[in-house]
Amino acid sequence: SINDDYYVDFVVANAGTDTIGIFLNSGNGSLLDPIPVSVGENCQPRSVAVGFFDDNYDTDIAVACFRSN
């Protein structure tokens, strides 16, 4: 869960807009409109990974860029 509500959410890479889209679960079997998050100019994100990458137990999102670091 991205927002810690225990519902399954998902994240997509949007290479054409240099954003990722976060889709939160509404809790009733549907998804809310995507929340766009900029990942930097000329990133062209290709993939994302969601997990716990540090010691704070908050959900983290890693983005792999095609055109930049």
Backbone as CSV, one residue per row, in Angstrom:
resi,resn,N_x,N_y,N_z,CA_x,CA_y,CA_z,C_x,C_y,C_z
1,SER,0.833,-1.185,0.000,0.000,0.000,0.000,0.880,1.251,0.000
2,ILE,0.666,2.124,-0.945,1.442,3.362,-1.017,1.074,4.305,0.122
3,ASN,-0.199,4.364,0.469,-0.666,5.302,1.482,-0.991,4.634,2.818
4,ASP,-0.498,3.426,3.038,-0.615,2.715,4.315,-2.049,2.443,4.755
5,ASP,-2.964,2.249,3.804,-4.334,1.914,4.165,-4.621,0.425,4.015
6,TYR,-3.591,-0.357,3.687,-3.654,-1.812,3.540,-4.391,-2.280,2.296
7,TYR,-4.752,-1.369,1.383,-5.318,-1.743,0.094,-4.203,-1.742,-0.941
8,VAL,-4.285,-2.628,-1.916,-3.254,-2.721,-2.941,-3.374,-1.547,-3.909
9,ASP,-2.300,-0.773,-4.029,-2.206,0.338,-4.962,-1.206,-0.059,-6.036
10,PHE,-1.096,0.733,-7.097,-0.043,0.459,-8.061,0.507,1.729,-8.666
11,VAL,1.698,1.577,-9.257,2.444,2.700,-9.811,2.846,2.334,-11.234
12,VAL,2.722,3.296,-12.156,3.121,3.074,-13.541,4.119,4.147,-13.971
13,ALA,4.984,3.795,-14.922,5.933,4.738,-15.504,5.319,5.357,-16.749
14,ASN,5.442,6.677,-16.885,4.914,7.408,-18.039,6.078,8.090,-18.752
15,ALA,6.730,7.381,-19.668,7.930,7.893,-20.328,7.661,9.173,-21.114
16,GLY,6.504,9.290,-21.725,6.210,10.455,-22.558,6.026,11.742,-21.793
17,THR,5.739,11.654,-20.498,5.501,12.857,-19.704,6.505,13.028,-18.568
18,ASP,7.506,12.160,-18.493,8.502,12.209,-17.419,7.852,12.204,-16.034
19,THR,6.853,11.347,-15.892,6.163,11.212,-14.610,5.958,9.732,-14.286
20,ILE,5.608,9.485,-13.042,5.026,8.213,-12.672,3.592,8.515,-12.264
21,GLY,2.722,7.543,-12.415,1.339,7.689,-11.998,1.065,6.753,-10.832
22,ILE,0.567,7.315,-9.749,0.237,6.518,-8.569,-1.276,6.347,-8.531
23,PHE,-1.716,5.101,-8.601,-3.134,4.774,-8.547,-3.452,4.214,-7.167
24,LEU,-4.211,4.957,-6.387,-4.601,4.490,-5.065,-5.898,3.703,-5.158
25,ASN,-6.001,2.683,-4.350,-7.188,1.842,-4.286,-8.255,2.575,-3.474
26,SER,-9.469,2.615,-3.980,-10.545,3.315,-3.284,-11.107,2.511,-2.118
27,GLY,-10.797,1.224,-2.083,-11.310,0.367,-1.014,-12.592,-0.338,-1.376
28,ASN,-13.161,-0.006,-2.535,-14.404,-0.655,-2.956,-14.232,-1.450,-4.250
29,GLY,-12.983,-1.777,-4.582,-12.723,-2.558,-5.787,-12.379,-1.734,-7.003
30,SER,-12.277,-0.435,-6.861,-11.904,0.421,-7.983,-10.702,1.272,-7.587
31,LEU,-10.140,1.929,-8.591,-8.977,2.783,-8.364,-9.363,4.241,-8.541
32,LEU,-8.684,5.098,-7.794,-8.885,6.536,-7.945,-8.097,7.031,-9.152
33,ASP,-8.383,8.235,-9.603,-7.631,8.826,-10.707,-6.154,8.868,-10.342
34,PRO,-5.277,8.707,-11.330,-3.845,8.671,-11.029,-3.326,10.002,-10.497
35,ILE,-2.354,9.912,-9.615,-1.655,11.081,-9.100,-0.332,11.153,-9.865
36,PRO,-0.143,12.172,-10.712,1.120,12.261,-11.450,2.216,12.847,-10.563
37,VAL,3.395,12.246,-10.640,4.550,12.725,-9.882,5.713,12.878,-10.861
38,SER,6.258,14.078,-10.960,7.380,14.334,-11.861,8.613,13.591,-11.370
39,VAL,9.359,13.017,-12.321,10.598,12.321,-11.973,11.815,12.992,-12.606
40,GLY,11.639,14.176,-13.152,12.755,14.929,-13.715,12.714,14.985,-15.225
41,GLU,13.135,16.111,-15.754,13.137,16.333,-17.188,14.073,15.352,-17.891
42,ASN,13.623,14.818,-19.002,14.370,13.859,-19.825,14.682,12.553,-19.119
43,CYS,13.940,12.203,-18.111,14.124,10.917,-17.429,13.611,9.775,-18.298
44,GLN,12.453,9.965,-18.881,11.760,8.912,-19.624,11.725,7.614,-18.806
45,PRO,10.993,7.610,-17.692,10.976,6.433,-16.825,10.508,5.190,-17.571
46,ARG,11.183,4.089,-17.330,10.870,2.828,-17.994,10.282,1.796,-17.050
47,SER,10.664,1.854,-15.789,10.139,0.878,-14.834,10.189,1.454,-13.433
48,VAL,9.398,0.855,-12.562,9.354,1.271,-11.164,9.412,0.022,-10.279
49,ALA,9.881,0.217,-9.077,9.863,-0.830,-8.059,9.347,-0.207,-6.769
50,VAL,8.510,-0.938,-6.079,7.931,-0.447,-4.834,8.355,-1.386,-3.723
51,GLY,8.796,-0.820,-2.613,9.219,-1.649,-1.489,9.632,-0.792,-0.313
52,PHE,10.344,-1.405,0.622,10.872,-0.711,1.793,12.388,-0.678,1.634
53,PHE,12.926,0.442,1.154,14.338,0.530,0.808,15.193,1.171,1.893
54,ASP,14.569,1.669,2.932,15.329,2.208,4.051,14.693,1.725,5.353
55,ASP,15.113,2.263,6.451,14.702,1.732,7.754,13.509,2.430,8.385
56,ASN,12.712,3.204,7.617,11.623,3.939,8.244,10.260,3.272,8.083
57,TYR,10.186,2.156,7.378,8.958,1.381,7.178,7.882,2.126,6.401
58,ASP,8.249,3.220,5.724,7.346,3.876,4.782,7.580,3.248,3.412
59,THR,6.544,3.162,2.599,6.678,2.607,1.261,7.499,3.548,0.394
60,ASP,8.483,2.993,-0.303,9.357,3.765,-1.179,9.120,3.343,-2.628
61,ILE,9.406,4.267,-3.552,9.264,3.989,-4.983,10.605,4.295,-5.651
62,ALA,11.158,3.327,-6.356,12.380,3.521,-7.146,11.989,3.602,-8.611
63,VAL,12.613,4.502,-9.351,12.297,4.716,-10.763,13.563,4.519,-11.594
64,ALA,13.470,3.713,-12.643,14.577,3.536,-13.579,14.338,4.424,-14.792
65,CYS,15.263,5.352,-15.023,15.157,6.281,-16.141,15.906,5.738,-17.353
66,PHE,15.400,6.044,-18.529,16.030,5.644,-19.778,17.086,6.643,-20.238
67,ARG,16.805,7.940,-20.078,17.662,8.969,-20.660,18.562,9.680,-19.663
68,SER,18.345,9.542,-18.378,19.174,10.281,-17.413,19.424,9.393,-16.193
69,ASN,20.253,9.906,-15.305,20.549,9.187,-14.067,19.538,9.541,-13.013
